[in-house]
Amino acid sequence: MAEDVAMAEAAVTAPTQPATQTSTASKKRVRTPKTQTLANLTLRNPQWSYIHLSLVSAKSPSSSLEYPPLDALTAHLHLTSALSQFLGLHGGAIPIDILKLEGQDVWIRIPADDRVGFVAATGGWTGRGGEGWRIVGWSSWSADASGRDGGRDLFGD
């Protein structure tokens, strides 16, 4: 599918035959082979944005070990709360696909058009218990969302 292709400008070229030499009586002119572009493809508008978030608390870093690992329901409720507080009904309507949960980290997928509002809403949100979201990274082209290891942290164990 075209959505799965990495962002690139690709051109398929086919070499043409070099022109033959002109008559032997005149100066010999050899033309260099030219290439002909058969197709040109540029992916400009990705459909999805992949975001890596981490839930942080206002308490001391040593107390973060007391929190149980984040579950999908809690993550979804916190994200929806942040979006609703910042963007109202529009924020609450943004579809969120939770791809992976690991400890206090969550990897999600949202429509690319909503990424800017989503990052602003979650980055500025503070919950009742003083918790908040830290944006670790995002990407429009891979589920990696942080650029560290090519997505192996998303699908690897």
Residue, then its C-alpha position, 0 to 999 in steps of 0.5 A: m500500500a502507498e501508506d506503508v512506503a517510507m517518505a521518499e521521492a523516487a524516480v524510475t528511469a530508463p536509459t536511452q540508446p546513445a545517439t549514433q555518430t554523425s558522418t565521418a567527414s564532419k567532426k565526430r560528435v558523441r552524445t551522452p546517454k540520457t535518462q527518461t523519467l517513467a514515474n515520479l512518486t512523492l508521499r506528502n500527506p501521511q494518514w497517521s501520526y505515531i506518538h510515544l508518551s510517558l506518564v509522569s507524576a508530580k511526586s519524587p522519582s523514587s515513588s514512581l516505582e509504587y505506581p502499577p503499570l499503565d493499562a489501556l483503559t487508564a491510558h485512554l481515560h487520561l488521554t481523552s480527559a486531556l483532549s476534552q479539557f483542551l479541545g472540547l468536543h472535538g478533542g474528545a472525538i479524536p480516535i486513539d489507537i493504543l499500539k503498545l503499553e510498557g510500564q508508564d510508556v504508551w505508543i499510540r496512533i492518531p490521524a495525522d491532521d490531529r497531531v498538533g492539537f493532540v501534542a498541545a493537549t497532552g503536553g499541557w495536561t495535569g490530572r487530579g493526582g498531579e500526573g501528566w504526559r511527557i511526549v517522548g517523540w512522534s513520527s508520521w512514517s513509522a510506529d517507532a515514534s522515537g527514532r531510537d531503534g527502528g521500531r524494535d522497541l514497539f514490536g520486540d519483547 
